[in-house]
Amino acid sequence: MRRTQAVPDLVARAREGDPAAVARLITLVEDASPLLREVMAALGGTAGRAHVLGITGAPGVGKSTSTSALVAGMRRAGRRVGVLAIDPSSPFSGGALLGDRVRMGDHALDREVFIRSMGARGHLGGLAWSTPHAVRVLDAAGCDVVIVETVGVGQSEVEVAGLADTTLVLLAPGMGDGIQAAKAGILEIGDVYAVNKSDREGADRTRRELRTMLGMGERRDGAWRPPVLQTVASTGEGIDELLEELDRHAAWLAESGELTRRRTLRARGEVEAVAVASLQERWGSAGTGPGLDALAERVSRGDLDPYAAADELLDGLSGRD
Amino acid sequence: MRRTQAVPDLVARAREGDPAAVARLITLVEDASPLLREVMAALGGTAGRAHVLGITGAPGVGKSTSTSALVAGMRRAGRRVGVLAIDPSSPFSGGALLGDRVRMGDHALDREVFIRSMGARGHLGGLAWSTPHAVRVLDAAGCDVVIVETVGVGQSEVEVAGLADTTLVLLAPGMGDGIQAAKAGILEIGDVYAVNKSDREGADRTRRELRTMLGMGERRDGAWRPPVLQTVASTGEGIDELLEELDRHAAWLAESGELTRRRTLRARGEVEAVAVASLQERWGSAGTGPGLDALAERVSRGDLDPYAAADELLDGLSGRD
């Protein structure tokens, strides 16, 4: 009984911006709690106010320092800000090993800033449903901006781009030449680029190379041309210009209709991920039809090919076993 | 008619090690061809001979040079080797922008080495089914070892670990201190670690830090303790020792029963990914029940929460709409 009462109460408190309630709801997301269904139903009608800013880049480019500097600027403008820092899972760190959070300490006592490190562990599909869920919570809590900061290059970047309204890609001089950048697939995902640590040697070259490579892609009329800025996040240099460009992109999104398109796409991914997670739960347990584990064993022994196994799995699903 | 005859012929030629047939089959995998079902059925009973070696690490650590040096060593030992280099998607490069492949040129004319760059583009779940499929092809073509080289840190690493029998994690001095390594989640996935470019300053420190951090995790008796080696792939220094450790891990896998466990897990992921891909195809097209796009629109407008939408999607699946 206590449980069913807890959710409406938590959601009501989160809506009032109570940090403890917000934290508790995000923990439910992280734990993939069975209560999530109820939480999301209660939050349902509120999502979509906050602007979601994705920040990504390779380790060492200064993502956390940049996030911190951007948060400071947004706070000066009177905005309420949520920060979700997505760390890949690690049995050692549990996503909580020093590093980023230490540097974010400046904002730790500010009630208008919610900061949360989230592991991406254990969820197949990684960010696919847990991050949009957490964004919903922060949105309901009245955040004007939700920053989703992710470590890494590679697959996860593309996922971030799918989650955010605006994606900011950070680079640093000497962190890799243009070809490395292209390999890492960053050229297609950024709405705004910043070469951070641009007081270091090679910043101009990195900026120039990036501009050249970005110029290689064809763009339609009226399409957004991603600007490439230079920043020194540790001193705040270039942060105001960066904030301006981010605002300019937000305005373009709204005018062009791209915002609606991106948010529908994000909702699509979220719904699909929730559906897949629900199926995986059924497949993991002994239900109708042959279990996934039994099928996997037969496939690994070479007795069954993966398509025939998938057919059996799906047949079980629709009760045709 | 020609199509249905083409697959058995291609598979037969691939089994004989014909590089053109192998290349064509991997292209079918990359293109998510409808013929894949038939290809995999024809390959079905053969998989499991090749040892799958995953190589990962941040951009700039020398993955391609290391792969090339390892391939050279394996070739000296008379092994047939397949290399799958997984590049994140990029509309500019299409995964084919200079870089790695240039350096792999040493082996380009060797008929006992298959080298293939694969994009991970377009497939939800990334590596989840396309890489195991490509491994099946190379396995059937008689490869003793299949190397899966992936760019990046973050989510994709964890996926690589799920794909490989043995995972080799590469680092380089000064590429980031221990905390960065922990953040990138590399500590849990490596079976063997190599600090490459170890003629550079800081190699000993990187090795020492890594050993300390690896030592922090608890390990059961009889568990594998990941060694940390030092290499200079460009000169071949340390490569023989690295090959020895990789062999030692392969032997341990077989003895401990871990090989069977990992391969069953890999098959599980592959079957699940094939099943999910099949569902996504149905969801994408107008079929039974409300389409995913329509549901996503309602969710993004705030008219429906993601769980209710997922329920409707799954109800449509089992014909209960």
Interface residues (C-beta under 8 A of the other chain):
Chain A: L36 R37 M40 A41 L43 G44 G45 T46 A47 G48 A58 P59 G60 D87 P88 S89 S90 P91 F92 S93 L97 L98 G99 D100 A120 L124 G125 G126 L127 W129 P132 H133 T150 V151 G152 V153 G154 Q155 S156 E157 V158 E159 M175 G176 I179 Q180 A182 K183 A184 G185 L187 E188 M213 M216 G217 T260 R263 T264 L265 R266 A267 R268 E270 V271 E272 V274 A275 V276 S278 L279 Q280 W283 L292 D293 L295 A296 E297 V299 S300 R301 G302 D303 L304 D305 P306 Y307 A308 A309 A310 L313 L314 L317 S318 G319
Chain B: L36 R37 M40 A41 L43 G44 G45 T46 A47 G48 A58 P59 G60 D87 P88 S89 S90 P91 F92 S93 L97 L98 G99 D100 A120 L124 G125 G126 L127 W129 P132 H133 T150 V151 G152 V153 G154 Q155 S156 E157 V158 E159 M175 G176 I179 Q180 A182 K183 A184 G185 L187 E188 M213 M216 G217 T260 R263 T264 L265 R266 A267 R268 E270 V271 E272 V274 A275 V276 S278 L279 Q280 W283 L292 D293 L295 A296 E297 V299 S300 R301 G302 D303 L304 D305 P306 Y307 A308 A309 A310 L313 L314 L317 S318 G319
